[in-house]
């Protein structure tokens, strides 16, 4: 599945929302969401599932620590735990889904473990070796601006890493690639991550190829990396670089004109 759509305006607009209204999602809106899910699932071998207007109980009570309020719709990001690059795929296509929801006018929030794991079993059935990696809470919000509660939660780990923290060797870039790489990193700085740890590091190896790795982040580092990979790819494409992330010899590399489908995310 090659994502060629320009979603950079959605990247700039996206912010984690944690308070939602009780306005229900319409049938027409649900159909659009399911169309996006079906495309991802069919082309990338995932099993994302959406619960609309009936999922409020999983965010109630102690399990969610009250961090998600008024949300009754969510998407479970489900994949086969036996697949080697499943976590990166969950991050990459999960964030693509987030940006499509933003495009449709919804507020969104990545949710790792802060939900009722027993209650969700009433909504979601898993096949053998499948696992719920994360949820995306989504719904209508009162306005595009965060309220007091959301601002307070956002203060936790708010500082964003600088360009040289994300890409220590960025000065090694040649002039030809500098523009699109810098734009890619600019959009990486907008990417969400577990506890806002931003665990990713970019580097440059032989032939000017860009790579990405991530330090441990409570078990979510590969998902975080997948999210950052999509943001980087969107920034690069905005500057005319049509590269994609490919995994070779255990390393994710940003390559142009790669044909081998087995290496893609």
TIFI-247545 format. One record per residue: residue number from 1; residue in one letter; z, y, x of N, C-alpha, C in turn. Coordinates in Angstrom, 3 decimals, padded with zeros to 6 digits. Atoms other than C-alpha are relative to their C-alpha. Layout:
BEGIN
NUM_a_Z_Y_X_Z_Y_X_Z_Y_X
...
***
This chain:
BEGIN
1_x_000.000_-001.191_000.854_000.000_000.000_000.000_000.000_001.236_000.886
2_x_000.122_-001.192_-000.834_-001.224_003.135_001.722_000.329_001.231_-000.832
3_x_-000.428_-001.190_000.750_000.554_006.282_000.552_-000.720_001.217_000.579
4_x_000.783_-001.146_-000.450_-001.985_009.079_000.896_000.336_001.263_-000.787
5_x_-000.361_-001.153_000.822_-000.574_011.345_-001.828_000.899_000.959_000.764
6_x_-000.812_-001.028_-000.646_000.864_014.617_-000.539_001.254_000.242_-000.831
7_x_-001.282_-000.151_000.691_004.552_014.599_-001.518_000.928_000.957_000.758
8_x_-000.835_-000.890_-000.813_005.736_017.314_000.876_000.739_001.037_-000.838
9_x_-000.729_-000.955_000.852_006.616_019.755_-001.914_001.197_-000.670_-000.647
10_x_-001.125_000.750_000.562_008.811_017.038_-003.438_001.091_-000.214_001.057
11_x_-000.986_000.124_-001.077_010.486_016.487_-000.044_000.821_001.278_000.119
12_x_-000.692_-001.282_-000.125_011.326_020.181_000.097_000.908_000.281_-001.191
13_x_-000.792_-000.228_001.207_012.655_020.169_-003.493_001.132_-000.999_-000.166
14_x_-000.982_001.071_000.216_014.610_016.905_-003.308_001.354_000.364_000.568
15_x_-001.384_-000.098_-000.456_018.363_017.118_-003.057_000.815_-001.003_-000.810
16_x_-000.782_001.020_000.703_021.015_014.580_-004.014_000.749_000.629_-001.176
17_x_-000.665_-000.482_001.208_022.170_015.168_-007.601_000.994_-001.045_-000.480
18_x_-001.064_000.938_000.389_025.400_013.641_-008.874_000.576_000.276_-001.380
19_x_-000.457_-000.296_001.359_025.928_015.216_-012.282_-001.220_000.156_-000.897
20_x_001.164_000.060_000.878_023.523_014.515_-015.139_000.386_000.344_-001.435
21_x_-000.227_-000.297_001.411_023.128_015.533_-018.769_-000.127_-001.286_-000.814
22_x_000.131_001.177_000.865_023.192_013.142_-021.744_-001.364_-000.062_-000.679
23_x_001.347_000.027_000.571_019.544_013.892_-022.545_-000.696_-001.304_000.376
24_x_000.594_001.308_-000.261_017.752_010.558_-022.898_-001.408_000.119_000.584
25_x_001.347_000.095_-000.557_014.642_009.586_-020.998_-000.918_-000.533_-001.096
26_x_000.917_000.353_001.080_011.665_009.334_-023.332_-000.789_-001.271_000.340
27_x_000.832_001.185_-000.205_009.429_006.296_-023.818_-001.167_000.327_000.931
28_x_001.134_-000.409_-000.837_006.548_008.212_-022.238_000.420_000.104_001.472
29_x_-000.498_-000.119_-001.376_008.647_008.979_-019.165_000.293_-001.375_000.593
30_x_-000.296_001.355_-000.475_009.798_005.371_-018.912_-001.276_-000.730_000.391
31_x_001.282_000.641_-000.300_006.179_004.173_-018.999_-000.529_000.451_001.363
32_x_000.461_-000.529_-001.291_005.294_006.441_-016.061_000.806_-000.586_001.162
33_x_-000.858_000.561_-001.043_008.263_005.154_-014.063_-000.361_-001.460_000.255
34_x_000.343_001.423_-000.123_007.373_001.520_-014.764_-001.349_-000.180_000.701
35_x_001.298_000.075_-000.670_003.783_002.162_-013.631_000.153_000.117_001.518
36_x_-000.245_-000.161_-001.437_005.037_003.347_-010.245_000.693_-001.245_000.557
37_x_-000.709_001.206_-000.437_007.441_000.387_-009.973_-000.951_-001.185_000.124
38_x_000.933_001.124_-000.007_004.717_-002.098_-010.837_-000.937_000.052_001.199
39_x_000.896_-000.153_-001.158_002.417_-000.700_-008.152_000.713_-000.392_001.293
40_x_-000.775_000.329_-001.201_005.133_-000.937_-005.482_000.270_-001.497_000.060
41_x_-000.375_001.417_000.019_006.261_-004.414_-006.541_-001.189_-000.914_000.268
42_x_001.169_000.863_-000.129_002.771_-005.905_-006.780_-000.626_000.079_001.389
43_x_000.684_-000.169_-001.276_001.429_-004.465_-003.542_000.874_-000.291_001.211
44_x_-000.863_000.169_-001.166_004.496_-004.772_-001.302_001.012_-001.137_-000.156
45_x_-000.854_001.174_000.128_006.247_-007.886_-002.623_001.461_000.310_-000.219
46_x_-001.374_-000.374_000.329_009.359_-006.096_-003.857_000.268_-000.294_-001.469
47_x_-000.346_000.295_001.393_011.195_-006.447_-007.163_000.910_001.092_-000.557
48_x_-000.766_-001.115_000.534_012.442_-002.992_-008.124_000.076_-000.103_-001.511
49_x_-000.197_000.086_001.448_013.909_-002.921_-011.649_000.674_001.269_-000.508
50_x_-000.543_-001.238_000.562_014.685_000.051_-013.883_000.807_-000.291_-001.260
51_x_-000.822_000.029_001.217_017.436_000.400_-016.482_000.034_001.433_-000.532
52_x_000.145_-001.349_000.574_016.874_003.359_-018.817_000.957_000.191_-001.181
53_x_-000.888_-000.417_001.101_019.480_005.052_-021.066_001.081_-001.023_-000.341
54_x_-000.981_001.046_000.330_021.835_002.064_-020.824_000.748_-000.496_001.239
55_x_-000.631_000.465_-001.229_023.393_001.970_-017.367_001.222_000.784_000.411
56_x_-001.111_-000.890_-000.349_026.318_004.364_-017.573_001.242_-000.744_000.481
57_x_-001.238_000.706_-000.323_029.012_001.684_-017.250_000.129_-000.360_001.472
58_x_-000.120_000.392_-001.412_028.144_000.797_-013.656_000.497_001.150_000.876
59_x_-000.485_-001.149_-000.768_029.044_004.336_-012.534_001.355_000.504_-000.500
60_x_-001.307_-000.386_000.529_032.260_004.554_-014.556_001.115_-000.633_000.829
61_x_-001.194_000.623_-000.565_035.722_003.911_-013.208_000.119_000.126_001.504
62_x_-000.392_-000.094_-001.399_037.131_003.312_-009.767_-001.145_-000.322_000.958
63_x_001.034_000.483_-000.922_034.065_001.587_-008.283_-000.894_001.110_000.527
64_x_000.891_-001.082_-000.423_032.034_004.806_-008.145_000.744_001.181_000.594
65_x_-000.835_-001.098_-000.517_034.941_007.031_-007.045_-000.303_001.328_-000.699
66_x_000.322_-001.216_000.742_033.675_009.506_-009.657_-001.083_000.842_000.637
67_x_001.009_-000.776_-000.715_030.824_010.544_-007.358_-001.305_000.160_-000.775
68_x_001.165_-000.122_000.873_028.147_010.001_-010.033_000.515_000.210_-001.417
69_x_-000.525_-000.332_001.326_028.785_011.638_-013.406_-001.130_000.187_-001.015
70_x_000.932_-000.180_001.106_026.902_011.378_-016.690_-001.315_-000.725_000.149
71_x_001.268_000.701_-000.234_024.222_009.028_-015.364_-000.042_-001.317_-000.775
72_x_000.142_001.267_000.721_022.986_006.230_-017.637_-001.341_-000.695_000.282
73_x_001.262_000.635_-000.404_019.697_005.346_-015.892_-000.001_-000.196_001.514
74_x_000.068_000.260_-001.436_019.092_003.769_-012.519_-001.104_-001.004_000.300
75_x_000.960_000.991_-000.482_016.658_001.727_-010.475_000.679_-000.829_001.073
76_x_-000.553_000.910_-000.999_017.850_-001.328_-008.553_-001.098_-000.337_001.003
77_x_000.972_000.275_-001.060_016.046_-001.681_-005.211_000.265_-001.408_000.518
78_x_-000.211_001.428_-000.238_015.704_-005.449_-004.919_-001.096_-000.542_000.897
79_x_000.973_000.630_-000.876_014.031_-007.444_-002.183_000.486_-001.348_000.479
80_x_-000.296_001.334_-000.512_013.932_-010.850_-000.518_000.735_000.119_001.332
81_x_-000.828_-000.143_-001.198_016.732_-011.038_002.049_-000.522_-000.817_001.185
82_x_000.542_000.810_-001.086_014.742_-013.600_004.080_-001.108_000.719_000.765
83_x_001.081_-000.736_-000.653_012.034_-011.057_004.928_000.556_000.846_001.151
84_x_-000.520_-000.638_-001.212_012.473_-009.635_008.444_000.090_001.518_-000.116
85_x_000.023_-001.468_000.041_011.547_-006.005_007.682_000.338_000.543_-001.387
86_x_-000.276_-000.371_001.385_012.931_-005.867_004.160_000.781_001.322_-000.114
87_x_-000.828_-001.211_000.127_015.519_-003.112_004.784_-000.832_001.263_000.210
88_x_000.866_-001.155_-000.234_012.922_-000.717_006.216_-000.924_000.240_-001.196
89_x_000.857_-000.118_001.187_010.640_-001.452_003.256_000.761_000.605_-001.172
90_x_-000.826_-000.544_001.079_013.469_-000.733_000.825_000.153_001.509_000.173
91_x_-000.152_-001.423_-000.254_014.039_002.641_002.472_-001.284_000.773_-000.222
92_x_001.295_-000.681_000.063_010.363_003.580_002.729_-000.486_000.143_-001.437
93_x_000.532_-000.040_001.365_009.296_002.640_-000.799_001.034_000.485_-001.009
94_x_-001.035_-000.590_000.842_012.646_003.556_-002.320_-000.089_001.519_000.019
95_x_000.125_-001.456_-000.098_012.217_007.090_-001.008_-001.311_000.486_-000.630
96_x_001.245_-000.336_000.712_008.598_007.126_-002.220_000.273_000.095_-001.494
97_x_-000.360_-000.004_001.413_009.993_006.291_-005.639_000.848_001.223_-000.349
98_x_-000.824_-001.197_000.216_012.620_009.048_-005.345_-000.889_001.235_-000.129
99_x_000.873_-001.172_000.013_009.897_011.591_-004.582_-000.887_000.034_-001.242
100_x_000.768_000.054_001.248_007.820_010.414_-007.557_000.872_000.403_-001.185
101_x_-000.922_-000.408_001.065_010.893_010.832_-009.791_000.226_001.510_000.033
102_x_-000.121_-001.452_-000.138_011.365_014.355_-008.421_-001.242_000.674_-000.556
103_x_001.269_-000.518_000.502_007.708_014.979_-009.188_-000.025_000.020_-001.533
104_x_-000.066_000.091_001.461_008.385_013.922_-012.804_001.061_000.922_-000.595
105_x_-001.008_-000.946_000.481_011.261_016.420_-013.028_001.413_-000.535_-000.082
106_x_-001.333_000.597_000.052_014.271_014.116_-012.582_000.842_000.391_001.206
107_x_-000.930_-000.048_-001.101_017.365_014.575_-010.476_000.247_-001.421_000.472
108_x_-000.166_001.348_-000.563_018.025_011.631_-008.150_001.135_-000.037_001.013
109_x_-001.000_000.187_-001.049_020.662_010.195_-005.859_-000.036_-001.453_000.486
110_x_-000.139_001.336_-000.577_020.647_007.225_-003.480_001.462_-000.445_-000.139
111_x_-001.354_000.550_000.142_023.657_004.965_-004.149_000.058_-001.308_000.780
112_x_-000.132_001.204_-000.800_024.793_002.378_-001.620_000.907_-001.025_-000.642
113_x_-000.958_000.993_000.503_027.957_000.556_-002.663_000.901_000.531_-001.100
114_x_-000.954_-000.605_000.940_029.750_002.983_-004.994_-000.464_-000.142_-001.450
115_x_000.277_000.304_001.392_028.999_001.285_-008.307_000.700_-001.304_-000.347
116_x_-000.710_001.196_000.453_030.472_-001.545_-010.367_-000.893_-001.234_000.211
117_x_000.840_001.146_-000.355_029.060_-004.711_-008.776_000.098_-001.139_-001.006
118_x_-000.115_001.017_001.048_030.337_-006.925_-011.572_-000.774_000.412_-001.244
119_x_000.678_-000.496_001.198_028.992_-004.741_-014.382_-001.516_-000.083_000.133
120_x_001.455_-000.013_-000.168_025.501_-004.606_-012.881_-000.607_-001.380_-000.253
121_x_000.495_001.351_000.257_025.209_-008.382_-013.269_-000.390_-000.188_-001.461
122_x_000.386_000.051_001.417_024.972_-007.757_-017.033_-001.414_000.521_-000.208
123_x_001.324_-000.615_000.134_021.776_-005.764_-016.444_-001.069_-000.683_000.840
124_x_000.969_000.448_-000.996_020.117_-007.387_-013.437_000.200_-001.472_000.342
125_x_-000.003_001.389_-000.441_019.245_-011.027_-012.769_-000.778_-000.105_001.310
126_x_000.634_000.147_-001.298_018.400_-011.987_-009.202_-000.502_-001.420_000.202
127_x_000.512_001.303_-000.380_016.210_-014.830_-007.993_000.656_-000.437_001.310
128_x_-000.567_000.534_-001.237_017.228_-017.046_-005.077_-000.457_000.834_001.188
129_x_000.178_-000.776_-001.236_017.515_-015.079_-001.802_-000.245_001.488_-000.249
130_x_000.134_-001.425_000.278_017.086_-011.745_-003.597_001.346_000.705_000.120
131_x_-001.208_-000.808_-000.166_019.565_-008.942_-003.029_-000.269_001.426_-000.485
132_x_000.084_-001.423_000.323_020.230_-005.488_-004.450_000.446_000.771_001.240
133_x_-000.310_-000.730_-001.232_020.083_-003.233_-001.391_000.611_001.365_-000.290
134_x_-000.497_-001.319_000.388_020.678_000.134_-003.058_-000.399_000.249_-001.449
135_x_000.428_-000.486_001.305_020.399_001.929_-006.375_-000.509_001.429_000.156
136_x_000.365_-001.405_000.145_018.662_005.147_-007.287_000.475_000.432_-001.372
137_x_-000.446_-000.594_001.263_020.605_007.013_-009.948_-000.943_001.152_-000.318
138_x_000.898_-001.101_000.350_018.359_009.383_-011.877_000.203_000.416_-001.452
139_x_-000.119_-000.507_001.363_018.232_011.502_-014.987_-000.308_001.482_-000.064
140_x_000.225_-001.431_000.206_017.986_015.013_-016.420_001.218_000.775_000.522
141_x_-001.080_-000.880_-000.467_020.021_017.830_-014.900_-000.094_001.341_-000.725
142_x_-000.036_-001.272_000.723_021.069_021.161_-016.383_-000.941_001.015_000.632
143_x_000.869_-000.941_-000.702_019.228_023.149_-013.729_-000.366_-000.580_001.358
144_x_000.384_000.450_-001.335_017.586_022.820_-010.313_001.106_000.257_001.021
145_x_-001.087_-000.339_-000.906_020.741_024.243_-008.750_001.214_-000.891_-000.239
146_x_-001.185_000.833_000.110_023.830_022.151_-008.025_001.156_000.786_-000.603
147_x_-001.199_-000.649_000.538_027.040_022.878_-009.924_001.140_-000.093_001.016
148_x_-001.132_-000.040_-000.923_030.489_023.306_-008.361_000.386_-001.361_000.536
149_x_-000.356_001.355_-000.412_031.286_019.576_-008.290_-000.995_-000.534_001.023
150_x_001.026_000.504_-000.912_027.969_018.716_-006.623_000.038_000.731_001.339
151_x_-000.095_-000.772_-001.248_028.349_021.515_-004.076_001.167_-000.484_000.848
152_x_-001.186_000.472_-000.719_031.809_020.232_-003.169_-000.286_-001.313_000.704
153_x_000.330_001.296_-000.593_030.561_016.688_-002.590_-000.999_000.180_001.144
154_x_001.031_-000.224_-001.014_027.591_018.021_-000.601_000.542_000.555_001.299
155_x_-000.588_-000.564_-001.212_029.915_019.726_001.863_000.370_-001.076_001.019
156_x_-000.371_001.114_-000.874_030.792_016.297_003.274_-001.202_-000.339_000.892
157_x_001.069_000.345_-000.940_028.681_015.789_006.398_-001.257_000.796_-000.219
158_x_001.157_-000.804_000.369_026.384_018.676_005.555_-000.904_000.338_001.179
159_x_000.781_-000.475_-001.137_025.249_019.591_009.075_-001.171_-000.921_000.312
160_x_001.203_000.748_-000.352_021.724_018.536_009.942_-000.198_000.001_001.515
161_x_000.285_000.093_-001.422_020.775_017.303_013.410_-001.195_000.886_000.355
162_x_001.108_-000.805_-000.488_018.496_019.504_015.482_-001.165_-000.857_000.456
163_x_001.210_000.713_-000.392_014.984_018.572_016.568_000.213_-000.805_001.272
164_x_-000.171_000.685_-001.278_016.050_017.671_020.127_001.039_-001.111_-000.079
165_x_-000.912_001.122_000.221_018.866_015.468_018.837_-000.758_-001.181_-000.604
166_x_000.789_001.040_000.658_016.364_013.555_016.719_-001.066_-000.567_000.945
167_x_001.095_000.381_-000.900_013.621_013.478_019.381_000.273_000.599_001.386
168_x_-000.400_-000.562_-001.305_015.171_013.998_022.873_-001.164_000.237_000.954
169_x_001.128_-000.108_-000.928_011.829_013.520_024.672_-001.193_000.735_-000.593
170_x_001.098_-000.645_000.717_009.786_015.746_022.409_-000.851_000.892_000.921
171_x_000.755_-000.853_-000.921_008.749_017.972_025.349_-001.084_-000.766_000.755
172_x_001.022_000.815_-000.660_006.680_015.070_026.697_-001.295_-000.081_-000.799
173_x_001.197_000.038_000.841_004.189_015.492_023.858_-001.121_000.821_000.613
174_x_001.132_-000.821_-000.409_000.700_016.667_024.695_-000.310_001.018_-001.090
175_x_000.286_-001.096_000.931_-000.675_019.755_022.993_-000.709_-000.495_-001.256
176_x_000.773_000.500_001.136_-002.975_017.736_020.743_000.893_-000.582_-001.087
177_x_-000.866_000.654_000.987_-000.163_015.817_019.054_001.245_000.812_-000.354
178_x_-001.237_-000.759_000.188_002.583_018.445_019.251_000.152_000.526_-001.425
179_x_-000.090_-000.625_001.313_001.749_020.124_015.926_000.398_-000.998_-001.074
180_x_-000.293_000.948_001.073_001.752_017.023_013.713_001.327_-000.730_000.208
181_x_-001.300_000.637_-000.252_004.757_015.442_015.432_001.133_000.949_-000.390
182_x_-001.035_-000.976_000.350_006.798_018.627_015.077_000.135_000.134_-001.516
183_x_-000.053_-000.081_001.464_005.858_018.824_011.400_000.656_-001.254_-000.569
184_x_-000.642_001.232_000.448_006.848_015.189_010.962_001.504_000.048_000.167
185_x_-001.437_-000.106_-000.245_010.269_015.815_012.522_000.634_001.028_-000.922
186_x_-000.505_-001.006_000.945_010.678_018.914_010.360_000.329_-000.631_-001.350
187_x_-000.250_000.659_001.283_010.404_016.706_007.277_001.041_-001.114_000.126
188_x_-001.078_000.969_-000.221_012.639_014.019_008.804_001.355_000.678_-000.170
189_x_-001.262_-000.735_000.118_015.371_016.676_008.931_000.402_000.217_-001.460
190_x_-000.286_-000.112_001.430_015.129_016.777_005.108_000.373_-001.348_-000.627
191_x_-000.182_001.350_000.551_015.649_013.024_004.720_001.466_-000.316_-000.271
192_x_-001.371_000.453_000.271_018.761_011.578_003.061_000.341_-001.223_000.840
193_x_-000.454_001.197_-000.716_020.843_008.920_004.816_001.429_-000.305_-000.432
194_x_-001.357_000.397_000.382_024.060_006.992_004.233_001.018_000.892_000.700
195_x_-001.034_-000.915_-000.487_026.970_009.427_004.609_-000.578_001.139_000.847
196_x_000.711_-001.063_-000.720_024.402_011.895_005.990_000.130_-000.146_001.519
197_x_-000.179_000.236_-001.436_024.728_010.288_009.431_-001.292_000.216_000.799
198_x_001.289_-000.224_-000.667_020.996_010.693_010.220_-000.088_-000.836_001.281
199_x_-000.150_000.856_-001.178_021.084_007.665_012.557_-001.272_-000.202_000.826
200_x_001.293_000.271_-000.628_017.415_007.763_013.566_-000.214_000.780_001.299
201_x_000.438_-000.648_-001.232_015.983_008.575_016.999_-001.483_-000.295_000.198
202_x_001.428_000.153_-000.272_012.307_009.160_017.768_-000.227_000.068_001.507
203_x_000.315_-000.010_-001.427_010.694_008.588_021.164_-001.515_-000.087_000.177
204_x_001.420_000.105_-000.327_007.315_008.587_022.901_-000.146_-001.019_001.123
205_x_000.199_001.043_-001.003_006.052_005.567_024.834_-001.429_000.074_000.526
206_x_001.320_-000.006_-000.615_002.799_004.558_026.529_-001.086_000.451_-000.982
207_x_001.136_-000.501_000.769_-000.417_006.206_025.339_000.398_001.004_-001.076
208_x_-000.418_-001.044_000.938_001.573_008.867_023.503_000.422_-000.500_-001.363
209_x_-000.373_000.582_001.290_002.693_006.488_020.740_001.446_000.376_-000.350
210_x_-001.323_-000.384_000.500_005.661_007.641_018.639_000.710_-001.234_-000.548
211_x_-000.808_001.110_000.508_008.456_005.130_017.931_001.256_000.534_-000.673
212_x_-001.257_-000.364_000.655_011.612_005.163_015.846_000.995_-001.151_000.138
213_x_-001.090_000.981_-000.003_014.955_003.375_016.166_001.182_000.649_-000.702
214_x_-001.171_-000.560_000.690_018.377_003.821_014.570_001.265_-000.678_000.497
215_x_-001.303_000.551_-000.361_022.003_003.378_015.552_000.702_-000.512_-001.247
216_x_-000.716_000.624_001.130_024.436_001.417_013.365_000.568_001.067_-000.929
217_x_-000.498_-000.948_001.002_025.346_003.182_010.127_000.500_-000.751_-001.232
218_x_-000.650_000.713_001.110_027.615_001.026_007.939_-000.928_-001.032_-000.654
219_x_000.926_000.990_000.521_024.794_-001.514_007.533_-001.218_000.570_-000.696
220_x_001.120_-000.639_000.699_022.357_001.016_006.073_-001.030_000.605_000.955
221_x_000.839_-000.688_-000.977_020.642_002.087_009.319_-001.494_-000.293_-000.149
222_x_001.422_000.313_000.135_017.364_000.250_008.686_-000.584_000.594_-001.275
223_x_000.446_-000.685_001.215_017.142_001.600_005.150_-000.183_001.488_000.288
224_x_000.109_-001.406_-000.403_017.828_005.089_006.533_-001.269_000.229_000.823
225_x_001.171_-000.117_-000.865_015.094_004.495_009.098_-001.282_-000.014_-000.830
226_x_001.171_000.046_000.878_012.591_003.562_006.390_-000.210_001.312_-000.731
227_x_000.088_-001.300_000.671_013.371_006.791_004.544_-000.585_001.044_000.949
228_x_000.471_-000.965_-000.998_012.841_008.839_007.723_-001.469_-000.244_000.353
229_x_001.392_000.338_-000.315_009.576_007.003_008.421_-000.963_000.579_-001.027
230_x_000.859_-000.585_001.033_008.127_008.097_005.081_-000.075_001.515_000.165
231_x_-000.009_-001.453_-000.171_009.186_011.709_005.666_-000.862_000.410_001.196
232_x_000.800_-000.310_-001.185_007.643_011.700_009.151_-001.489_-000.156_-000.310
233_x_001.404_000.265_000.334_004.404_010.198_007.852_-000.573_001.091_-000.888
234_x_000.450_-001.072_000.881_004.168_012.835_005.134_-000.247_001.289_000.791
235_x_000.174_-001.195_-000.810_004.643_015.646_007.659_-001.227_-000.086_000.893
236_x_001.168_000.198_-000.858_002.040_014.191_010.026_-001.299_000.113_-000.794
237_x_001.197_-000.050_000.840_-000.479_013.745_007.205_-000.320_001.426_-000.440
238_x_000.216_-001.397_000.389_000.018_017.367_006.190_-000.787_000.753_001.070
239_x_000.714_-000.637_-001.116_-001.346_018.318_009.627_-001.280_-000.744_000.375
240_x_001.272_000.678_-000.222_-004.302_015.945_009.371_000.065_-001.290_000.782
241_x_-000.130_001.263_-000.724_-002.904_012.943_011.252_000.208_-001.132_-001.011
242_x_-000.041_001.067_001.006_-003.596_009.833_009.141_000.598_-001.290_000.548
243_x_-000.641_001.182_-000.555_-001.274_007.483_010.975_000.901_-000.696_-001.002
244_x_-000.926_000.788_000.812_000.946_004.766_009.517_000.968_-000.717_000.931
245_x_-000.983_000.742_-000.770_004.054_002.923_010.673_-000.352_-001.479_000.031
246_x_000.306_001.411_-000.194_003.409_-000.525_012.108_001.041_-000.614_000.926
247_x_-001.021_000.687_-000.798_005.868_-003.051_013.546_-000.668_-000.990_000.952
248_x_000.555_000.879_-001.030_004.777_-004.650_016.817_001.092_-000.336_001.013
249_x_-000.999_000.463_-000.971_007.014_-006.752_019.062_001.384_000.568_-000.301
250_x_-001.322_-000.440_000.420_010.035_-005.670_017.055_000.224_001.499_000.031
251_x_-000.120_-001.455_-000.089_009.332_-001.932_017.465_-000.917_000.662_-001.016
252_x_000.813_-000.762_000.944_008.151_000.456_014.763_-000.729_001.101_000.747
253_x_000.858_-000.958_-000.684_005.227_002.536_016.053_-000.878_000.719_-001.022
254_x_000.861_-000.786_000.887_003.268_005.320_014.385_-001.406_-000.050_000.573
255_x_001.327_000.283_-000.524_-000.358_004.241_014.799_-001.091_000.519_-000.928
256_x_001.172_-000.463_000.740_-003.751_005.551_013.729_-001.058_-001.099_000.031
257_x_001.098_000.962_000.118_-006.524_003.250_012.478_000.416_-001.424_000.352
258_x_-000.477_001.381_-000.159_-004.438_000.065_012.628_-000.474_-000.815_-001.193
259_x_000.595_000.803_001.066_-006.127_-002.713_010.616_000.846_-001.213_-000.417
260_x_-000.764_001.221_000.257_-003.646_-005.615_010.800_001.046_000.247_-001.088
261_x_-000.910_-000.202_001.131_-001.902_-005.770_007.402_001.375_-000.613_000.245
262_x_-001.279_000.659_-000.249_000.850_-008.028_008.780_000.992_000.899_000.727
263_x_-000.893_-000.877_-000.753_002.246_-005.171_010.883_000.489_001.182_-000.832
264_x_-000.346_-001.191_000.771_002.532_-002.599_008.069_001.360_-000.135_-000.680
265_x_-001.291_-000.002_000.662_005.738_-001.592_006.367_-000.164_-000.433_-001.442
***
